[in-house]
């Protein structure tokens, strides 16, 4: 009887020890990632907010008076969900990629190689750190857009489907955090990292339906646009906020989940083959 009790206690303490072994390094790295971007909030939070305001002023005001989107919504309303998702994805990518690049340059990345932390813990902590920054920027962008829309067009933007909005924000933020991590571990110089931003990230962003509806495109270009996964992320957020979308939310969710799995596989594979040496 006593031996069984001791055995149960040993198994319980063993499980707790394994949990502490996993959560300890994971939590420390996650906290480091979050505190890193909060310390430079002028650059990581205020700058995206100003950029969103400029987009609203330039595109929303100048084009909004001449364009009416489907569902009876104005172009200004149409623009806000796209800017929310663009801000979330871009900042999630930049957070994870800049974290790894700075660690490479300073030599801190070598510490992760010898620390008692697994590849899975590194990937999850960095990805969640990028997601937190993406959510913060996306939320601020939405608030700025809603205030701007209220005073400019006397319209209150209500969130029609909050659950769908949360799903696409989380899936999108995690996917692009993982992409940023993979790109940063792959890059062997600042030039290669800049090339990823210029030739992969920016085209995906600007051709992802932030500023236009694919229903207005020629059928040939519609088929090309549907190959861009950002079409589904952005339209998913647009459906969550406005209740309108160029694709069904179920279809968009499937594409978003597949993208997340592919990005995790890419991040793990790149990390396993990466060099942790200082540049």
ABEGO torsion letter per residue (X at the ends): XAAAAAAAAAAAAAAAAAAAAAAAAAAAAAAAAAAAAAAAAAAAAAAAAAAAAAAAAAAAAAAAAABBBBGGBBAAAAAAAAAAAAAAAAAAAAAAAAAAAAAAAAGAAAAAAABBBBAAAAAAAAAAAAAAAAAAAAAAAAAAAAAAAAAAAGBBBBBABAAAAAAAAAAAAAAAAAAAAAAAAABABAAAAAAAAAAAAAAAAAAAGAABBAAABBAAAAAAAAABAAAAAAAAAAAAAAGBBABBAAAAAAAAAAAAAAAAAAAAAAAAABBABBX
